[in-house]
Amino acid sequence: MKTSRLQHVMLVACMLLPCWHVSARESSVTKTDGAKEWRGKYPKRTVYTVKGVEFAMIAVEGGTFQMGNSAGEADENPVHEVKVRNFSIGQTEVTQELWEAVMGSNPSTWKGAKYPVESVSWDDCRAFIKKLNRLTGERFRLPKEAEWEYAARGGKLSNGYTYSGSNNIEDVAWYENNLFSRPHMVAMKAPNELGLYDMSGNVWEWCLDLYDSEYYFYSPKRNPSGAYTGTDRVLRGGSWGGTAKLCRVTERNYLDPEGMANIIGFRLAL
């Protein structure tokens, strides 16, 4: 098993918060359950409101893809065919304002309403989701690792990029070589083919699955749900404190479910 690459210096700094906006190219339709469906350049997205805070879920059409990377690390091999069913995934990482609306507190080191919530453990995320589901009547969850990689690659619209949305990491990710190495507001870089932001960089994202470095040798082809045994949980996507290599769409990492750091957040699935 490889060594987890989550040993980073935790930084604290003051920062200006630029404004956050929704593209004017999109239009909304109010649904009877209070959520809104949006249609625009990208696949359908549904916007939910919780205590005045909006967050969007992107509908991802299922399909078959080659998961892993033959030129990657040992746990990214072997490359194997995977088929995932339809699902939805957060257009951005869960923000601090949404976490506060649901939990009534903010554990993050780097404060900002539109910044990704961080310094949250896998267990914390599950507690948040339980409360969110109670508020919305939905069945939100963490994404499965195969769903995460499929979405990060762009699903059926994939162009085969190294990072989520580009072969040029500067276009799509906040990582250690940016001018200001720290978390940033969500959706400030370019989205990927599905209209998803920050799936490379900004903060690592918890997945539902247990981690096994050899899982790809026995992963089922259809809708895989992760290792059968183990204690650590999967992390994906890289972070503001990591290298470009760690931001690749195939990069795998892991941590104890009680572990937390200001480079770790998450996004929702449904």
C-alpha positions as CSV (number, residue, x, y, z in Angstrom):
1,M,0.0,0.0,0.0
2,K,1.4,3.4,-0.9
3,T,1.9,6.1,1.7
4,S,-0.9,8.6,2.0
5,R,0.3,12.0,0.5
6,L,-1.6,14.3,2.8
7,Q,1.2,15.7,4.9
8,H,1.1,19.4,4.2
9,V,1.8,22.6,6.1
10,M,-1.5,24.2,7.2
11,L,-1.4,27.9,6.4
12,V,-3.5,30.8,7.8
13,A,-3.8,34.1,6.0
14,C,-6.2,37.0,5.4
15,M,-7.9,37.1,2.0
16,L,-10.3,39.3,0.0
17,L,-13.4,37.5,-1.1
18,P,-14.4,38.3,-4.8
19,C,-18.0,38.1,-5.8
20,W,-19.5,34.8,-7.0
21,H,-21.9,34.6,-9.9
22,V,-24.1,32.3,-11.9
23,S,-23.8,32.3,-15.7
24,A,-26.4,34.4,-17.4
25,R,-26.6,31.8,-20.2
26,E,-28.8,29.6,-18.0
27,S,-32.5,29.8,-17.3
28,S,-34.5,28.3,-14.5
29,V,-37.8,26.4,-14.0
30,T,-39.3,26.3,-10.6
31,K,-40.3,22.8,-9.5
32,T,-43.0,21.9,-7.0
33,D,-40.5,20.6,-4.4
34,G,-38.8,24.0,-4.2
35,A,-35.8,23.0,-6.2
36,K,-35.1,24.6,-9.6
37,E,-34.1,22.9,-12.9
38,W,-31.6,24.7,-15.0
39,R,-30.8,24.2,-18.6
40,G,-28.0,25.8,-20.5
41,K,-24.8,25.0,-22.2
42,Y,-24.1,21.9,-20.0
43,P,-26.3,18.9,-18.9
44,K,-29.3,19.6,-16.8
45,R,-28.7,20.9,-13.3
46,T,-31.1,21.1,-10.4
47,V,-30.7,23.9,-7.8
48,Y,-31.7,23.3,-4.2
49,T,-32.2,25.9,-1.5
50,V,-31.6,25.2,2.2
51,K,-32.3,28.1,4.6
52,G,-31.7,30.6,1.8
53,V,-28.5,28.9,0.5
54,E,-28.5,27.5,-3.0
55,F,-26.5,24.6,-4.3
56,A,-26.6,22.8,-7.7
57,M,-26.5,19.2,-8.7
58,I,-25.5,18.2,-12.3
59,A,-27.3,15.2,-13.9
60,V,-24.7,12.8,-15.2
61,E,-25.7,10.3,-17.8
62,G,-24.3,6.9,-17.0
63,G,-21.9,5.0,-19.3
64,T,-18.9,2.8,-19.7
65,F,-15.3,4.1,-19.4
66,Q,-11.8,2.8,-18.8
67,M,-11.0,3.5,-15.1
68,G,-7.4,4.0,-14.0
69,N,-4.1,5.0,-15.7
70,S,-1.6,2.5,-17.1
71,A,1.1,5.2,-16.7
72,G,0.0,6.1,-13.2
73,E,0.9,4.8,-9.8
74,A,0.4,1.2,-8.7
75,D,-3.0,1.7,-7.2
76,E,-4.3,3.2,-10.5
77,N,-3.7,-0.1,-12.2
78,P,-4.8,-2.2,-13.9
79,V,-6.9,-0.1,-16.2
80,H,-10.3,-1.8,-16.2
81,E,-13.7,-1.2,-17.8
82,V,-16.4,0.2,-15.5
83,K,-20.0,0.9,-16.2
84,V,-21.9,3.4,-14.0
85,R,-25.6,4.2,-13.9
86,N,-27.2,7.6,-14.1
87,F,-26.5,9.8,-11.1
88,S,-26.1,13.5,-10.1
89,I,-23.1,15.2,-8.5
90,G,-22.5,18.6,-7.0
91,Q,-21.5,21.3,-9.5
92,T,-19.1,22.5,-6.9
93,E,-17.6,21.3,-3.7
94,V,-19.9,21.9,-0.7
95,T,-19.4,25.5,0.4
96,Q,-19.0,26.9,3.9
97,E,-22.3,28.8,3.7
98,L,-24.1,25.5,2.9
99,W,-22.3,23.7,5.8
100,E,-23.3,26.5,8.2
101,A,-26.9,26.5,7.0
102,V,-27.2,22.8,7.8
103,M,-24.8,22.4,10.8
104,G,-24.9,25.8,12.4
105,S,-21.1,26.1,12.6
106,N,-18.0,26.3,10.4
107,P,-14.9,24.2,11.0
108,S,-12.9,25.6,8.1
109,T,-9.5,27.2,8.6
110,W,-9.8,29.5,5.6
111,K,-13.1,31.4,6.1
112,G,-15.4,32.5,3.3
113,A,-19.0,31.8,2.4
114,K,-18.3,30.6,-1.2
115,Y,-15.1,28.8,-0.2
116,P,-15.2,25.0,0.0
117,V,-15.8,23.8,3.5
118,E,-12.6,22.0,4.7
119,S,-11.1,20.5,7.9
120,V,-14.0,18.0,7.8
121,S,-13.6,14.3,8.3
122,W,-15.5,11.5,6.4
123,D,-17.6,11.0,9.5
124,D,-18.4,14.7,9.7
125,C,-19.5,14.6,6.1
126,R,-21.9,11.8,6.8
127,A,-23.4,13.7,9.7
128,F,-23.9,16.7,7.5
129,I,-25.5,14.6,4.8
130,K,-27.9,13.0,7.3
131,K,-29.1,16.5,8.4
132,L,-29.3,17.8,4.8
133,N,-31.5,14.8,3.8
134,R,-33.8,15.6,6.7
135,L,-34.1,19.2,5.5
136,T,-34.6,18.4,1.8
137,G,-36.3,15.1,1.8
138,E,-33.7,13.9,-0.7
139,R,-31.1,11.1,-0.4
140,F,-27.8,12.9,-0.9
141,R,-24.7,10.9,-0.3
142,L,-20.9,11.0,-1.0
143,P,-20.0,9.9,-4.6
144,K,-18.7,6.5,-5.2
145,E,-15.1,6.5,-6.4
146,A,-16.0,5.3,-9.9
147,E,-18.7,7.9,-10.2
148,W,-16.3,10.6,-9.1
149,E,-13.7,9.6,-11.7
150,Y,-16.3,9.2,-14.5
151,A,-17.7,12.7,-13.7
152,A,-14.2,14.3,-13.4
153,R,-13.3,12.9,-16.8
154,G,-16.4,14.5,-18.3
155,G,-18.7,11.5,-18.5
156,K,-19.9,10.8,-22.0
157,L,-18.6,14.2,-23.1
158,S,-15.1,13.4,-22.1
159,N,-12.2,14.7,-24.1
160,G,-9.7,12.6,-22.3
161,Y,-7.9,15.3,-20.4
162,T,-5.3,14.8,-17.7
163,Y,-7.0,17.1,-15.3
164,S,-10.8,17.7,-15.0
165,G,-11.5,19.9,-18.0
166,S,-8.1,20.5,-19.5
167,N,-4.6,19.3,-20.1
168,N,-3.4,22.7,-18.8
169,I,-3.8,22.6,-15.0
170,E,-3.7,26.4,-14.7
171,D,-7.1,26.5,-16.5
172,V,-9.0,24.3,-14.1
173,A,-7.2,23.9,-10.7
174,W,-6.0,25.7,-7.6
175,Y,-2.8,23.8,-6.6
176,E,0.6,24.5,-5.1
177,N,2.1,26.4,-8.0
178,N,-0.6,29.0,-8.3
179,L,0.4,32.6,-7.3
180,F,-1.5,32.3,-4.0
181,S,-1.4,28.8,-2.7
182,R,-4.5,28.5,-0.6
183,P,-8.1,27.5,-1.0
184,H,-10.2,29.7,-3.3
185,M,-13.9,30.3,-3.9
186,V,-15.6,27.6,-5.8
187,A,-16.2,27.9,-9.6
188,M,-13.5,30.5,-10.2
189,K,-11.6,28.3,-12.7
190,A,-13.0,26.8,-15.9
191,P,-15.4,23.9,-15.6
192,N,-15.0,20.5,-17.2
193,E,-17.1,19.0,-20.0
194,L,-20.1,18.5,-17.7
195,G,-20.0,21.9,-16.2
196,L,-18.4,20.7,-12.9
197,Y,-15.9,22.9,-11.1
198,D,-12.8,22.2,-9.0
199,M,-12.7,18.5,-9.5
200,S,-9.0,19.0,-9.9
201,G,-7.4,21.0,-7.0
202,N,-8.8,23.4,-4.4
203,V,-9.6,20.6,-1.8
204,W,-9.3,16.9,-1.8
205,E,-12.8,15.3,-1.9
206,W,-14.0,12.4,0.2
207,C,-15.6,9.5,-1.6
208,L,-18.0,6.9,-0.2
209,D,-15.6,3.9,-0.8
210,L,-13.3,2.0,1.4
211,Y,-9.7,2.2,0.0
212,D,-7.6,-0.8,-1.1
213,S,-4.5,-0.2,-3.2
214,E,-5.2,-3.5,-5.1
215,Y,-9.0,-2.9,-5.6
216,Y,-8.7,-2.4,-9.3
217,F,-7.6,-6.1,-9.7
218,Y,-11.0,-7.3,-8.4
219,S,-13.4,-4.3,-8.9
220,P,-16.7,-5.4,-10.4
221,K,-17.5,-4.0,-13.8
222,R,-20.9,-2.7,-13.0
223,N,-21.4,0.2,-10.5
224,P,-18.5,-0.7,-8.3
225,S,-18.8,0.4,-4.6
226,G,-15.3,0.1,-3.4
227,A,-13.2,-2.3,-1.4
228,Y,-14.8,-5.0,0.6
229,T,-12.6,-4.6,3.7
230,G,-10.4,-1.9,5.1
231,T,-10.6,1.1,7.4
232,D,-9.4,4.1,5.2
233,R,-11.7,6.0,2.9
234,V,-10.9,7.2,-0.6
235,L,-9.9,10.8,-1.4
236,R,-9.9,12.3,-4.9
237,G,-8.9,15.4,-6.8
238,G,-5.8,16.9,-5.2
239,S,-5.7,20.2,-3.4
240,W,-4.4,23.8,-3.2
241,G,-1.4,22.5,-1.3
242,G,-0.5,19.6,-3.7
243,T,1.4,19.1,-6.9
244,A,-0.1,18.9,-10.4
245,K,0.5,15.2,-10.4
246,L,-1.9,14.8,-7.4
247,C,-4.6,16.7,-9.3
248,R,-4.9,14.2,-12.1
249,V,-8.4,12.7,-12.6
250,T,-7.0,9.2,-12.0
251,E,-5.0,10.0,-8.8
252,R,-6.1,8.0,-5.7
253,N,-5.5,8.9,-2.1
254,Y,-6.9,7.9,1.3
255,L,-7.2,8.7,4.9
256,D,-8.8,7.4,8.1
257,P,-12.5,8.4,8.2
258,E,-11.8,10.4,11.4
259,G,-8.9,12.3,9.8
260,M,-9.2,15.9,8.7
261,A,-7.1,18.8,7.3
262,N,-7.6,22.2,5.7
263,I,-6.9,20.5,2.3
264,I,-9.9,18.2,2.5
265,G,-13.5,18.8,1.7
266,F,-16.2,17.0,-0.3
267,R,-19.0,17.3,-2.9
268,L,-22.4,15.7,-2.9
269,A,-23.9,12.9,-5.0
270,L,-27.5,11.8,-5.5
